[in-house]
């Protein structure tokens, strides 16, 4: 795993668009598809990296198999694993890396995301909980707001999660 750079944008875009077409787009209104896929284009990703969004990349050998991206060290806005590599714990490893990085960099204890309908169970397994009903953005994208709050650390136990 490593942090993404602006030059990684084309490879990140290919992975995101493939995964989104398979897992995200089928649950979205047709009006939202172009918006979602444009956000996964290399130009948009390069701009996000240049704006300071942190893209964490997971590789198997030299193959990019997963991407997690966070803004403001608190809002997870991408977490995708190549279909071929799903079910192997890569999403969990990416999330743990993003979380540790954000805690270390900013002391973050509260994380948010807007989940695509099909991904809600995955985020629940990572410790997130829904904080409201599914909603539709002005761009027509369906999502469920979710959050994860880290327990206050203490000397006797590892940090945990709470709703």
C-alpha positions in Angstrom: 0.0 0.0 0.0 1.0 3.6 -0.6 -0.3 7.1 -1.1 -1.5 8.0 -4.5 0.2 10.8 -6.5 -1.2 12.9 -9.4 0.5 10.6 -11.9 -1.6 7.7 -10.5 -4.9 9.3 -11.6 -5.3 7.3 -14.9 -4.9 4.0 -13.1 -7.1 5.0 -10.2 -9.7 6.1 -12.7 -9.7 2.8 -14.6 -10.2 0.9 -11.3 -12.9 3.2 -10.0 -14.9 3.2 -13.2 -14.8 -0.6 -13.5 -15.9 -1.1 -9.9 -18.6 1.6 -10.1 -20.1 0.2 -13.3 -20.4 -3.2 -11.7 -21.5 -2.3 -8.1 -22.6 1.3 -7.9 -24.2 2.3 -11.2 -26.9 -0.4 -11.2 -28.5 1.1 -8.1 -28.4 4.7 -9.3 -30.9 6.6 -11.5 -29.7 7.1 -15.0 -29.4 10.8 -14.5 -26.7 10.2 -11.9 -24.5 7.8 -13.9 -22.6 10.5 -15.9 -21.9 12.5 -12.7 -20.6 9.4 -10.9 -18.3 8.3 -13.8 -17.1 11.9 -14.4 -15.9 12.0 -10.8 -13.9 8.8 -11.4 -12.1 10.3 -14.4 -8.4 10.9 -14.3 -8.7 14.7 -14.6 -11.1 14.8 -11.6 -8.9 12.4 -9.6 -5.8 14.4 -10.4 -7.5 17.5 -9.2 -8.6 15.8 -6.0 -5.0 14.7 -5.2 -3.7 18.2 -6.0 -6.3 19.6 -3.6 -4.9 17.5 -0.8 -7.3 14.6 -0.8 -5.4 11.5 0.3 -5.8 8.5 -2.0 -4.5 5.2 -0.4 -3.7 2.6 -3.0 -3.6 -1.2 -2.5 -1.5 -3.4 -4.8 -1.1 -7.1 -5.4 2.3 -7.3 -7.0 2.2 -4.5 -9.5 -1.6 -4.6 -10.0 -3.7 -1.8 -8.4 -6.6 -3.6 -6.7 -8.0 -1.1 -4.3 -8.5 2.6 -3.6 -9.6 4.5 -0.5 -9.8 8.3 -0.5 -10.5 10.8 2.3 -10.9 14.5 2.5 -10.3 16.7 5.5 -9.0 13.6 7.3 -12.6 12.7 8.2 -14.9 12.1 5.2 -14.3 8.9 3.2 -15.4 9.5 -0.3 -14.0 6.5 -2.2 -13.5 2.9 -1.1 -13.4 0.5 -4.0 -11.8 -2.9 -4.5 -11.5 -4.6 -7.8 -14.3 -7.2 -8.2 -11.7 -10.0 -8.6 -10.1 -9.2 -5.3 -13.2 -8.6 -3.2 -13.7 -10.8 -0.1 -10.0 -10.9 0.7 -9.9 -8.2 3.4 -8.5 -5.5 1.1 -11.3 -3.0 1.9 -10.8 -3.5 5.6 -7.0 -3.0 5.3 -7.4 0.1 3.2 -9.9 1.5 5.7 -7.6 0.8 8.6 -4.8 2.5 6.9 -6.9 5.6 6.1 -8.2 5.7 9.7 -4.8 5.3 11.2 -3.3 8.0 8.9 -6.2 10.4 9.7 -5.8 9.8 13.5 -2.1 10.3 13.3 -2.3 13.4 11.1 -5.2 15.2 12.6 -6.4 13.3 15.7 -9.6 12.5 13.9 -12.1 10.6 16.0 -15.2 11.0 13.8 -15.5 9.7 10.3 -18.4 10.2 7.8 -19.3 8.8 4.4 -22.2 8.7 1.9 -22.7 5.0 1.0 -24.1 3.7 -2.3 -27.0 1.4 -1.6 -25.2 -1.8 -2.3 -22.2 -0.8 0.0 -24.1 -0.2 3.2 -23.5 -3.7 4.5 -19.8 -3.4 3.8 -19.5 -0.2 5.7 -21.5 -1.7 8.6 -18.9 -4.5 8.8 -16.2 -1.8 9.1 -18.0 -0.2 12.0 -20.1 2.5 10.4 -23.7 3.1 11.2 -26.4 4.9 9.3 -27.2 8.4 10.6 -30.2 9.0 8.4 -32.4 7.6 5.7 -31.2 7.2 2.1 -31.3 10.5 0.2 -30.9 11.8 -3.3 -28.3 14.5 -4.0 -29.0 17.4 -6.3 -27.1 15.5 -8.9 -29.5 12.6 -8.5 -27.1 10.2 -6.6 -28.7 7.8 -4.1 -26.7 7.5 -0.9 -27.1 6.7 2.8 -25.2 9.0 5.3 -23.0 7.0 7.7 -20.6 7.7 10.5 -18.0 6.0 12.7 -16.9 7.5 16.0 -13.8 6.2 17.6 -14.0 5.5 21.4 -11.8 7.7 23.5 -8.5 6.0 23.8 -7.3 4.8 27.2 -4.3 2.9 28.4 -6.0 -0.4 28.9 -7.7 -1.0 25.6 -7.3 -0.5 21.9 -9.4 2.2 20.3 -12.8 0.9 19.3 -15.9 2.2 17.6 -19.2 3.5 18.7 -22.3 4.6 16.8 
